[in-house]
Amino acid sequence: MAVLSAQALPLGGLQPTYASAASGGDQAPVGDKLFLHVRNGGGSSITVTVATPGTVGGLDVADSQQTVPASGAAFVPLTATFRDPMTGRAAISYSGTTTVTVAVLRLP
């Protein structure tokens, strides 16, 4: 599991650095204005899952899932809802990682 760092997106723009999605999942910081950008270079769609560690009334809150189409991209918000109390970060998993790259971006 890789730990991703947030890249600040300045008003003048950014050419972000992407990392290969880890087959065992990734961890990322959470907070206001943080997003995970997922690029899928493969020929099939994938599903990105962000674990939601919280409960409401003793019931688990469903994890967040985003489908990324083949040769497509998606943005996934990384709000404090996804903060794991043990690590302080979001736990992210992917249904496939071949040709999938990710970057965590912090909006200004």
PEJO-V382931 format. One line per field, one symbol per residue. psi: psi as a letter, one per 40 degrees, with the letter a starting at -180 (. if undefined). A space follows every 50 residues. Layout:
BEGIN
psi->???
END
This chain:
BEGIN
psi->hihiiihhgideihgihiihhhdeiiiiiiiiehihhhhheieiiihhhh hheiihfehihiihhhhhihfaiihhigiedehhdddeiihhiieiehfh iiihhhi.
END
